[in-house]
Amino acid sequence: MSVEEQVKSHTRRVEAGEPVRYGNGCPHCANSDSESFRVHDCRPRSFRLIVAGCVEVFRSGIWRWICLICGKRFTDYPRLPCRTNAL
């Protein structure tokens, strides 16, 4: 699956209201029990991809979660390949 398809798939899931966690646990207390997390909110994000030599911007959302064990909030980013080049 291409990066563009992964971003579109993630966007469809967010728009459908399907809260998906990509991480293994809370980054603060390392809790990994799936019942110990609740959706805090969904924040807008833009993904910039190079498609056919042009930069395309895809608008999506990123789920924010609250850990019910430690009470901390965190953002769970989708596992997309990241390519950065210094200019």
Buried (B, 14 or more C-beta within 10 A) or exposed (E): EEBBEBBBEBBEBBEEEEBEEEBEBBEEEEBEEEEBBEEBEBEEBEBEBEEEEEEEEBEBBBBBBBBEBEEEEBBBEBEEEEEEEEE
